Amino acid sequence: MWKKFNICLNVLMGICGGLWMAAGIYTYWDYKTHPELYAQMSAPWYTPILLSGIASGAVILAALMVKVMIREKVKKGENGMKFLFHFAIFSLIYSAYYLAMRTTADVLTDMDAAVCGFFVVFDMGVIALVSAWFLLKE
């Protein structure tokens, strides 16, 4: 089970890195072919590359953190699935809390919504996988 989850995390990190590189290459190509469009913008032409790099980096960092925490729990001989379930529940609650706080303060950005939305979907998937694993185990 851990190998499959590790593979899923590796694929997620590879997809995020690949999408960031592809978006960067496309943005650079578009800038070279249509410089007049980017001259009208107040931000530099590479701003979308930086923003998508930050979002991709956050997802990759989160996946690495989950991998390290699970590896530590497995090395200690603790039940890693139980830890993963509790981590997903905590992350889901914190994402909902963060979105509620940013929304009530009228400072919610698209990036906030995208990152929290990713974590909500990811956490729901983890909770479903772990729940199915526990049900099938019995």
Beta strands, then each sheet from edge to edge (+ up, - down):
end
